[in-house]
Structures are given as C-alpha cells and as structure tokens.
C-alpha cells in the first residue's frame, strides 16, 4: 500500500482554519515523499475557504471541501454541548467519495512531528477504526465506562482525536439512525459527545495503537516518562512520536502558552501564517 | 541582491558534523526559495565527509569542504585552550574562492528558525563584519574590555558565533601576521580566543544587528522578555527571531536537555539523522 495517497480528514468551522493549516503543514513537512490530500468537512462553505485552498496549493496538498448542508441532522439531538459537527466524523463515509477506502481523521489541535506512513499503511486486521486510548488521569475506569455507555463489549476507551478509518467497513457498520437513537437513549450519561459515541457504539470495532506514538497527550510528559521507566523522555518523543495532541483547555496557539512543546508548535503555526501571507 | 546564492561558512571537526547538519537543515528549511551553499573548513578531510556530502545532496545544498592542511598555522600560538580552528573563521578569506564576495559564518550550535534572507542581503554600509552583541550577563563591561583587549576604538563586544562577512573588505583589512602578533602580545588577557581577537582587532569594522533577532542566546529568554517590557515573549521569538544560538555548556543535543527550545532543536536534530539514514 506504500506510496499511495494519504487521505486526511478534518471537521472544522471558521474558528479552526489556522489550526488546521498548522496541522496540515506539519503532516506534509514530516511525511516527505508522500502525496497528501485533505478532505475538510463543514456545515457550509468556510469564510476562509479561499485562504485554505491557497494554502493547500502553496504546500502542494490538494484540499477538498465538503459541505454537509444546513438540512442534515435536522432531527438529530443538537445542543450547545452537542454541536452538529460531532456527527461529521462519525458519519464521514456518507460525505466522502465512494472510491476512498481509507482515511485518517485528525483533530485540529494536533501537530504531526514524524512520518505518518507507518500508521496510514498499517494492517487494520479487519477493524473499522484504529485509535489510541488515553490512559493518564482518565475520568472513569473501563468498568465504569462499560456501564455508563451501556456497552459490555467495550474494548477500552479511545480518544477520538486521531482515527484511522476503513471506509468500506464503516459503510457496512455505521448507520446514522443508530447513532441518533443511541444519543437519544443515553444523552444523560454522555460527557464527551463524539468520543462517548465512538466508544459506546464502536469500541469493539477499534484496534488500539500506542498513544505515546500516535496520540501523545501533551499535558502529561511526566506520565509517559514515568510509565516507561524513563524510556519515553523528551528525546524519544521527538524521535519516535508521530502525533502530538494538545488536549485540554490550554492551547498552544495561545500567546501565553509556554509548555514543553510550545516552541515546536508555534514554529509550525507561524510558518503556516507566513506561507499564507507571502505566497 | 535578492535571490542570489546564500553562502554559509562552518569551521568544524568530526565531533560537530551532526550538529552542523542540524544547523544546515534548519537554515535550508526556513529559507525557502533561496539556493544555499555551505563551505566547511577543517584541518584535514573529515571522517564523516561522505555522510556530510550525501546529506547535502538530500536537502539540495551544495557542500564544499575546504582543508587548511596540517602545515598552516605552524608558527601560530596553539594550545589546548587555543585550538588551531579558531583561526579558520578569522582567516576564512584566505581559503575561500576568490569570486565570493559575501558569506555568513555560523557556529554549529545554532538553529535557524526563520528566513536568513534579510540578514544575508542587508546593506553592510561599508563594514567588514555584521554581528550581534550579547548583553545579558556579559563578563566585562565595554570599558574593561577596551583595556583588557587593548582596543580603545572598540565598538561594543560582539559574539563570534554569527558573522556576516564582506570578503573583499576582509582581504583588505585582515592579515594573518597581525593576528598572530596580536595573540602573542595579549594572550594573557584573552579568555574566549576567537571572540576576543574579533573584538580586540576588528570591533570597529563591525556593524551591530539586534541579538534578539540574529543571535538569540537561548539561555536567557527571561532577560529578553524583561528588557523589552514583555514584548519579546516566546511567541515573538518564534515569529521574529532568525537565529537561536545555544550558547553555554548545556547543549540541546544532550539527551537530558529540556529547556525552552529543546523540543524544537531536537526535532531538527532527529530529522537530519533520519534524512541521513533513509536517503
């Protein structure tokens, strides 16, 4: 499968265009020799769409905007805590071209610091999804989650920020009605909308990959170092980790953010802006 | 002058090949659209010369090794504290091609994080050198330096890690005999060999550029932020600073180094190694 196009999926609104450009620039820069194509799902055309497309041209990444339209999800439960956009990654297969068999969904608070190829090309062993479990300071244990999300086949609790998707499997397994029904039935127990649905409904279809490589929670460098008996120190992270995920409320694009990976993130952030300004 | 080749000069031994590759990769990556050529001065051919040339090919930078030979500087004062290599940058014009008019010397403990063009293309206003003064915690004041280095025309004390050189002026002004004579006469007062000679002999031929842009001492982020009343915070450094200089004994390629710019430096360090391993 090597050397095929790497398809990336983002689901953003106008507030996250610059962040997405940063993620995309980092993915392109650190995955040399691969063609990268990005599908960007939003409700309606983004105000900054022209900027985004121009940016894609500048870094040699084809960007294909996809609009779900204002009428989709009219009947789905939607509140402030449940914005419609949570459905986009869950139901991405309904909006993507039919000929696509695989895609990597990425949140826009992500920096790709090493080559994506090993993840993208991996043998999914018949699973629909590949994702990582965030183990540090997880709010509930697996057993509590099984009860809370009413899924006794649950195969761990996965973070929904990085999901490799087999789109053929997804077409077979994931149905919009099921998701709407599940949310209606369990909304009182759900805390992290898309992530809880992912785990409540599809955990057993998900293959686990190591979080410290593919979904490193940047809040917890000490945790990763301690749980590997010192092996996963900063040097190893920079050398081996593919995806840094800036989870939590403190975001690396905030001007006061000075945590461990701040300089690295901001470097790509300002490079992206500079590219947009000068080309 | 824009769009001409940017000529870089390094003076290293085999201990600094990987560091130099990191500096070079960062310079190339962050100065897009410019051709970069690197001259590397060493006493004899480097053991890792083939690696270095292969690396240059991989990142599209022409590397030209220059050997000063074992017989040069036979009569110059040389001790452990005064390795012969300190003469290389001082006398670079004797070893470089005649048709070269300008070159930027860089230490190998440097990371270039933004475009070098503004520095390289600047109007030197008739000066032989352009460099920056390191003001934070400088060991001596300007007046003490004037006495210590016996130069009452001294125009500030410049750091010798980043020097833009007008090679025509340098041929007019700098003579090997003068340098050897100066060192012989003043060696008791000299602490930082090449830097003291640069300042003791040529400070008045040197144009000053802001250190926080062109020679940012990574040990003192708090100093730069405080002396600009908060304006030069991390975000501004990443956006505006061109050259980070990892001065001092703690080096960013050490595995335990975790200071503010550690992740950024190591990112380029491992990218350089990866390029060498895979291409």
HADDOCK unambig.tbl for C-alpha pairs under 7 A between the chains (distance, minus, plus):
assign (segid A and resid 235 and name CA) (segid B and resid 255 and name CA) 6.00 0.50 0.50
assign (segid A and resid 235 and name CA) (segid B and resid 266 and name CA) 6.88 0.50 0.50
assign (segid A and resid 238 and name CA) (segid B and resid 263 and name CA) 6.67 0.50 0.50
assign (segid A and resid 238 and name CA) (segid B and resid 266 and name CA) 6.43 0.50 0.50
assign (segid A and resid 238 and name CA) (segid B and resid 267 and name CA) 5.71 0.50 0.50
assign (segid A and resid 239 and name CA) (segid B and resid 270 and name CA) 5.89 0.50 0.50
assign (segid A and resid 255 and name CA) (segid B and resid 235 and name CA) 6.01 0.50 0.50
assign (segid A and resid 260 and name CA) (segid B and resid 260 and name CA) 6.94 0.50 0.50
assign (segid A and resid 261 and name CA) (segid B and resid 263 and name CA) 6.01 0.50 0.50
assign (segid A and resid 263 and name CA) (segid B and resid 238 and name CA) 6.66 0.50 0.50
assign (segid A and resid 263 and name CA) (segid B and resid 261 and name CA) 6.02 0.50 0.50
assign (segid A and resid 263 and name CA) (segid B and resid 264 and name CA) 6.10 0.50 0.50
assign (segid A and resid 264 and name CA) (segid B and resid 263 and name CA) 6.10 0.50 0.50
assign (segid A and resid 264 and name CA) (segid B and resid 264 and name CA) 4.64 0.50 0.50
assign (segid A and resid 266 and name CA) (segid B and resid 235 and name CA) 6.88 0.50 0.50
assign (segid A and resid 266 and name CA) (segid B and resid 238 and name CA) 6.43 0.50 0.50
assign (segid A and resid 267 and name CA) (segid B and resid 238 and name CA) 5.72 0.50 0.50
assign (segid A and resid 270 and name CA) (segid B and resid 239 and name CA) 5.90 0.50 0.50
